Amino acid sequence: MDDPQQRREDAAPALQDDRLIILNGALCCFARNGYFNTTFKEIAKETGLSQQTIGSIFASKDEILAEYLQMCDDEIVQQIKEETASDTDVLERIQSICVTTLIYLGTHSELTAIWVEFYKHHVARVVLKKFFGLLRTRISEQINEGMENGVIRQANATHIVEAIVELFEGTLILSRLEGTNNEVERRFLASWEVMVEGLVQK
């Protein structure tokens, strides 16, 4: 399977520059026109590169978006590592994973705009499946550890993970629709506090 990160690492410096120019230009177009309405012609106009050059680097918009999502995930992982102390309990780590990701999405309006657009298209949502799949995986690892350590009560781990992800997605959607991205952390933490009451082993 083609790996966007490996492609970036293998690319020559000049090609790397063009990749970043295309990524940044495409994101501006996606945010302004919507992902589905953006064409290679518009990306070429935005970047000053020819459609042929863009096509030689990225075969499709899906490839551009896939590479951008991989870059975002790399940055989120690094932030989670920096902000999550090794001695925190699993519930604090889950909270940190969710809040760090929400804040990242809130400060990257172009990504949030694409996510909301895709949310309305059931078929197209598969493009973002990997991104939220990684979020589910990270939360699932913490849930299983919490159950093993007796911190989280025994229950269906999959159902717990889905409930947390739905809280995450709901917070993001409401903040986006209401234009209150600066409230995203407060909104999540208020609901998270209630959810924790049901997770903790009594």
Residue frames relative to the residue before (quaternion, step in Angstrom):
aa qw qx qy qz dx dy dz
M 1.0000 0.0000 0.0000 0.0000 0.00 0.00 0.00
D 0.5014 -0.6743 0.4547 0.2953 3.56 -0.93 0.93
D 0.2058 -0.7907 0.5714 0.0772 3.56 -0.88 1.03
P 0.4001 -0.7392 0.4848 0.2418 3.65 -0.47 1.16
Q 0.6506 0.5224 -0.3260 0.4445 3.59 0.96 -0.81
Q 0.6540 0.5028 -0.3163 0.4685 3.59 0.97 -0.83
R 0.6166 0.5395 -0.3484 0.4553 3.58 1.03 -0.74
R 0.6456 0.5172 -0.3272 0.4568 3.59 0.97 -0.80
E 0.6820 0.5022 -0.2899 0.4457 3.56 0.91 -0.93
D 0.7007 0.4796 -0.2660 0.4564 3.58 1.05 -0.75
A 0.5753 0.6297 -0.3733 0.3649 3.59 1.18 -0.46
A 0.5231 -0.6209 0.4866 0.3225 3.56 -1.16 0.70
P 0.6841 -0.5169 0.3173 0.4051 3.63 -1.17 0.56
A 0.6708 0.4927 -0.3123 0.4580 3.61 0.86 -0.91
L 0.6556 0.5028 -0.3027 0.4752 3.54 1.04 -0.81
Q 0.5855 0.5701 -0.3552 0.4539 3.55 1.14 -0.70
D 0.6417 0.5271 -0.3218 0.4548 3.58 0.96 -0.89
D 0.6669 0.4947 -0.2999 0.4696 3.57 0.92 -0.91
R 0.6116 0.5528 -0.3502 0.4446 3.59 1.02 -0.77
L 0.6847 0.4796 -0.2856 0.4685 3.58 0.88 -0.95
I 0.6191 0.5342 -0.3406 0.4640 3.58 1.04 -0.77
I 0.6688 0.4925 -0.2944 0.4728 3.57 0.94 -0.90
L 0.6441 0.5269 -0.3254 0.4490 3.59 0.91 -0.90
N 0.6963 0.4726 -0.2781 0.4632 3.57 0.82 -1.00
G 0.6662 0.5058 -0.3000 0.4587 3.56 0.98 -0.86
A 0.6515 0.5175 -0.3127 0.4583 3.55 0.97 -0.87
L 0.6491 0.5251 -0.3207 0.4473 3.57 0.97 -0.82
C 0.6114 0.5327 -0.3443 0.4732 3.57 1.06 -0.72
C 0.6673 0.4945 -0.2963 0.4716 3.58 0.98 -0.87
F 0.6401 0.5305 -0.3274 0.4491 3.57 0.96 -0.88
A 0.6810 0.4948 -0.2826 0.4600 3.55 0.94 -0.95
R 0.7095 0.4644 -0.2555 0.4643 3.57 1.01 -0.85
N 0.8205 0.2714 -0.0994 0.4931 3.59 0.81 -1.04
G 0.5054 -0.5914 0.4567 0.4315 3.55 1.22 -0.48
Y 0.5959 -0.6009 0.3971 0.3550 3.56 -1.08 0.73
F 0.7219 0.4728 -0.2612 0.4325 3.57 0.78 -1.02
N 0.7005 0.4594 -0.2699 0.4748 3.59 1.14 -0.54
T 0.5729 0.6007 -0.3787 0.4093 3.60 1.24 -0.17
T 0.1513 -0.7850 0.5971 0.0660 3.56 -0.99 0.91
F 0.6465 -0.4958 0.3998 0.4200 3.57 -1.28 0.27
K 0.5951 0.5731 -0.3609 0.4326 3.58 1.10 -0.67
E 0.6751 0.4818 -0.2897 0.4778 3.59 0.97 -0.86
I 0.6274 0.5202 -0.3350 0.4728 3.59 1.06 -0.73
A 0.6291 0.5356 -0.3262 0.4593 3.58 1.03 -0.80
K 0.6558 0.5046 -0.3048 0.4716 3.57 0.97 -0.87
E 0.6628 0.5176 -0.2970 0.4522 3.57 0.98 -0.86
T 0.7648 0.3981 -0.1895 0.4698 3.58 0.95 -0.92
G 0.4042 -0.7036 0.4875 0.3223 3.58 1.15 -0.56
L 0.5707 0.5560 -0.3867 0.4643 3.57 1.30 0.22
S 0.5459 -0.6162 0.4504 0.3455 3.56 -1.20 0.48
Q 0.6084 -0.5431 0.4234 0.3946 3.56 -1.21 0.45
Q 0.6087 0.5603 -0.3485 0.4406 3.58 1.09 -0.70
T 0.6530 0.5066 -0.3112 0.4692 3.58 0.98 -0.87
I 0.6529 0.5112 -0.3125 0.4633 3.56 0.92 -0.90
G 0.6839 0.4986 -0.2797 0.4532 3.58 0.93 -0.94
S 0.6326 0.5298 -0.3361 0.4540 3.59 1.14 -0.53
I 0.7024 0.4299 -0.2522 0.5082 3.58 1.24 -0.45
F 0.7829 0.0912 -0.0303 0.6147 3.55 0.99 -0.89
A 0.3719 -0.7582 0.4958 0.2025 3.57 -0.68 1.09
S 0.8129 0.0340 0.0180 0.5811 3.58 1.15 -0.53
K 0.6488 -0.4824 0.4037 0.4283 3.55 -1.33 0.16
D 0.5908 0.5788 -0.3676 0.4251 3.58 1.07 -0.69
E 0.6496 0.5126 -0.3176 0.4630 3.59 1.00 -0.79
I 0.6242 0.5284 -0.3339 0.4686 3.57 1.03 -0.79
L 0.6848 0.4840 -0.2819 0.4662 3.55 0.86 -0.99
A 0.6346 0.5407 -0.3298 0.4429 3.60 0.98 -0.84
E 0.6737 0.4809 -0.3020 0.4729 3.58 0.93 -0.84
Y 0.6364 0.5226 -0.3333 0.4591 3.57 1.00 -0.77
L 0.6513 0.5123 -0.3172 0.4612 3.59 0.95 -0.87
Q 0.6334 0.5225 -0.3346 0.4624 3.59 1.04 -0.73
M 0.6347 0.5201 -0.3220 0.4723 3.59 1.02 -0.81
C 0.6458 0.5175 -0.3142 0.4652 3.57 0.97 -0.88
D 0.6683 0.5040 -0.3093 0.4514 3.56 0.88 -0.92
D 0.6162 0.5434 -0.3436 0.4550 3.59 1.01 -0.77
E 0.6738 0.4928 -0.2901 0.4680 3.57 0.96 -0.90
I 0.6429 0.5215 -0.3223 0.4591 3.58 0.99 -0.82
V 0.6368 0.5313 -0.3251 0.4544 3.58 0.94 -0.90
Q 0.6597 0.5078 -0.3079 0.4605 3.57 0.94 -0.90
Q 0.6582 0.5044 -0.3100 0.4649 3.58 0.97 -0.83
I 0.6326 0.5253 -0.3331 0.4614 3.58 1.00 -0.80
K 0.6469 0.5205 -0.3165 0.4586 3.59 0.96 -0.85
E 0.6836 0.4969 -0.2806 0.4550 3.57 0.97 -0.87
E 0.7719 0.3969 -0.1852 0.4607 3.57 0.98 -0.86
T 0.6850 0.4480 -0.2848 0.4990 3.59 1.24 -0.22
A 0.2945 -0.7693 0.5432 0.1627 3.57 -0.45 1.20
S 0.5688 -0.6391 0.4076 0.3193 3.56 -1.04 0.79
D 0.7085 0.4669 -0.2675 0.4566 3.61 1.14 -0.54
T 0.4711 0.6620 -0.4608 0.3570 3.61 1.24 0.16
D 0.5037 -0.6431 0.4689 0.3359 3.58 -1.16 0.52
V 0.7227 -0.4810 0.2823 0.4083 3.54 -1.30 0.35
L 0.6398 0.5306 -0.3400 0.4400 3.61 0.98 -0.73
E 0.6408 0.5045 -0.3171 0.4841 3.57 1.05 -0.73
R 0.6470 0.5139 -0.3211 0.4627 3.58 1.06 -0.74
I 0.6282 0.5171 -0.3354 0.4749 3.59 1.03 -0.77
Q 0.6368 0.5243 -0.3195 0.4664 3.56 0.97 -0.90
S 0.6655 0.5094 -0.3008 0.4551 3.58 0.92 -0.89
I 0.6267 0.5366 -0.3326 0.4569 3.59 1.00 -0.84
C 0.7025 0.4742 -0.2669 0.4588 3.58 0.85 -1.01
V 0.6912 0.4818 -0.2868 0.4559 3.57 0.82 -0.99
T 0.6430 0.5205 -0.3262 0.4575 3.60 0.93 -0.86
T 0.6755 0.4857 -0.2933 0.4710 3.58 0.94 -0.88
L 0.6475 0.5200 -0.3185 0.4570 3.59 0.98 -0.83
I 0.6609 0.4985 -0.3084 0.4685 3.58 0.91 -0.89
Y 0.6233 0.5341 -0.3342 0.4631 3.57 1.02 -0.81
L 0.6805 0.4798 -0.2903 0.4717 3.58 0.84 -0.95
G 0.6538 0.5346 -0.3073 0.4386 3.56 1.03 -0.80
T 0.7196 0.4105 -0.2408 0.5057 3.58 1.13 -0.63
H 0.6713 0.3783 -0.2919 0.5666 3.58 1.32 0.09
S 0.1719 -0.8554 0.4815 0.0832 3.53 0.46 1.29
E 0.6204 0.5551 -0.3575 0.4232 3.59 1.06 -0.69
L 0.6512 0.5024 -0.3146 0.4739 3.59 1.06 -0.74
T 0.6468 0.5116 -0.3178 0.4679 3.58 0.99 -0.83
A 0.6334 0.5327 -0.3302 0.4538 3.58 1.02 -0.81
I 0.6484 0.5026 -0.3108 0.4800 3.58 0.98 -0.86
W 0.6491 0.5314 -0.3195 0.4407 3.57 0.93 -0.92
V 0.6688 0.4867 -0.3033 0.4731 3.59 0.90 -0.89
E 0.6282 0.5292 -0.3345 0.4620 3.59 1.02 -0.79
F 0.6846 0.4778 -0.2804 0.4737 3.58 0.92 -0.90
Y 0.5824 0.5990 -0.3707 0.4057 3.56 1.09 -0.67
K 0.6779 0.4879 -0.2787 0.4740 3.56 1.16 -0.59
H 0.7149 0.3734 -0.2286 0.5452 3.60 1.30 -0.22
H 0.3398 -0.7983 0.4584 0.1926 3.57 -0.12 1.31
V 0.6635 0.4974 -0.3142 0.4622 3.59 0.97 -0.78
A 0.6946 0.4942 -0.2785 0.4424 3.56 0.89 -0.93
R 0.5428 0.6470 -0.4008 0.3551 3.60 1.14 -0.48
V 0.5276 0.6432 -0.4133 0.3704 3.59 1.20 -0.43
V 0.5768 0.5974 -0.3767 0.4105 3.59 1.15 -0.56
L 0.7343 0.3872 -0.2184 0.5131 3.57 1.13 -0.68
K 0.3786 0.7608 -0.4645 0.2491 3.57 1.29 0.01
K 0.6520 0.5255 -0.3248 0.4396 3.58 0.93 -0.86
F 0.6418 0.5470 -0.3295 0.4246 3.57 0.93 -0.93
F 0.7436 0.3726 -0.2230 0.5084 3.60 0.80 -0.97
G 0.5406 0.5950 -0.3990 0.4411 3.56 1.25 -0.31
L 0.6444 0.5114 -0.3110 0.4759 3.56 1.05 -0.78
L 0.6160 0.5310 -0.3417 0.4710 3.58 1.05 -0.74
R 0.6523 0.5125 -0.3087 0.4654 3.58 0.94 -0.90
T 0.6448 0.5368 -0.3191 0.4408 3.58 0.97 -0.88
R 0.6666 0.5043 -0.3022 0.4583 3.58 0.91 -0.92
I 0.6676 0.4835 -0.3027 0.4784 3.57 0.94 -0.86
S 0.6388 0.5465 -0.3245 0.4335 3.58 0.97 -0.87
E 0.6286 0.5410 -0.3310 0.4502 3.58 0.99 -0.82
Q 0.6796 0.4834 -0.2845 0.4727 3.57 0.98 -0.86
I 0.6232 0.5399 -0.3353 0.4558 3.59 1.03 -0.79
N 0.6741 0.4933 -0.2966 0.4629 3.59 0.86 -0.94
E 0.6402 0.5105 -0.3241 0.4739 3.57 1.00 -0.78
G 0.6547 0.5273 -0.3072 0.4460 3.56 0.99 -0.87
M 0.6471 0.5046 -0.3154 0.4767 3.57 1.04 -0.74
E 0.6515 0.5229 -0.3101 0.4539 3.56 0.98 -0.87
N 0.7293 0.4249 -0.2271 0.4858 3.57 1.06 -0.79
G 0.5096 -0.6762 0.4038 0.3464 3.58 1.27 -0.05
V 0.4521 0.6795 -0.4583 0.3519 3.60 1.25 0.28
I 0.7622 0.2592 -0.1306 0.5786 3.57 1.02 -0.86
R 0.5056 -0.6682 0.4512 0.3071 3.56 -0.90 0.93
Q 0.5674 -0.6065 0.4420 0.3389 3.55 -1.18 0.64
A 0.2358 0.7351 -0.6013 0.2061 3.54 -0.82 1.07
N 0.6679 -0.4510 0.3748 0.4582 3.57 -1.29 -0.11
A 0.3865 -0.7658 0.4681 0.2122 3.57 -0.36 1.28
T 0.6295 0.5489 -0.3363 0.4351 3.58 1.00 -0.81
H 0.6564 0.5072 -0.3094 0.4648 3.58 0.98 -0.86
I 0.6365 0.5234 -0.3289 0.4612 3.59 1.02 -0.76
V 0.6502 0.5182 -0.3119 0.4598 3.56 0.91 -0.94
E 0.6681 0.5006 -0.3057 0.4579 3.59 0.88 -0.93
A 0.6334 0.5303 -0.3350 0.4532 3.61 1.00 -0.78
I 0.6617 0.4960 -0.3051 0.4723 3.60 0.99 -0.85
V 0.6632 0.4983 -0.3073 0.4663 3.58 0.94 -0.87
E 0.6412 0.5132 -0.3256 0.4685 3.59 1.03 -0.72
L 0.6087 0.5191 -0.3460 0.4902 3.59 1.10 -0.66
F 0.6320 0.5381 -0.3094 0.4640 3.56 1.01 -0.89
E 0.7031 0.4628 -0.2704 0.4672 3.57 0.78 -1.07
G 0.6476 0.5283 -0.3224 0.4445 3.58 0.95 -0.84
T 0.6320 0.5271 -0.3215 0.4684 3.55 1.02 -0.82
L 0.6706 0.5071 -0.2925 0.4557 3.55 0.94 -0.92
I 0.6628 0.5122 -0.3042 0.4538 3.57 0.91 -0.92
L 0.6770 0.4930 -0.2999 0.4568 3.60 0.84 -0.97
S 0.6589 0.5075 -0.3112 0.4598 3.57 0.93 -0.88
R 0.6473 0.5124 -0.3127 0.4697 3.56 1.05 -0.78
L 0.6930 0.4856 -0.2845 0.4505 3.59 0.82 -0.98
E 0.7283 0.4155 -0.2319 0.4932 3.57 1.04 -0.80
G 0.4069 -0.7273 0.4626 0.3026 3.59 1.26 -0.18
T 0.5330 0.6282 -0.3967 0.4048 3.56 1.13 0.70
N 0.0432 0.8430 -0.5337 0.0508 3.59 0.83 0.99
N 0.6256 0.5468 -0.3411 0.4396 3.59 1.14 -0.57
E 0.6681 0.4819 -0.2895 0.4874 3.58 1.31 -0.25
V 0.4120 0.7655 -0.4396 0.2260 3.57 1.28 -0.15
E 0.6642 0.4992 -0.3160 0.4580 3.61 0.94 -0.81
R 0.6643 0.5042 -0.3075 0.4581 3.59 0.87 -0.94
R 0.6512 0.5249 -0.3123 0.4505 3.58 0.96 -0.90
F 0.6758 0.4894 -0.3017 0.4612 3.58 0.91 -0.90
L 0.6844 0.5103 -0.3012 0.4249 3.59 0.82 -0.99
A 0.6123 0.5520 -0.3521 0.4431 3.59 1.08 -0.69
S 0.7009 0.4355 -0.2611 0.5008 3.59 0.98 -0.85
W 0.6108 0.5695 -0.3435 0.4297 3.57 1.07 -0.75
E 0.6150 0.5602 -0.3447 0.4349 3.59 1.01 -0.79
V 0.6597 0.4851 -0.3033 0.4873 3.58 1.01 -0.80
M 0.6558 0.5228 -0.3164 0.4433 3.60 0.94 -0.86
V 0.6185 0.5636 -0.3433 0.4266 3.58 0.99 -0.82
E 0.5925 0.5840 -0.3612 0.4212 3.60 1.06 -0.73
G 0.7179 0.4344 -0.2512 0.4824 3.57 1.06 -0.71
L 0.6559 0.5255 -0.3054 0.4476 3.57 1.24 -0.33
V 0.6347 0.5863 -0.3324 0.3780 3.53 1.02 -0.82
Q 0.4550 -0.6699 0.5202 0.2712 3.55 -1.04 0.87
K 0.3176 -0.7701 0.5244 0.1765 3.57 -0.64 1.12
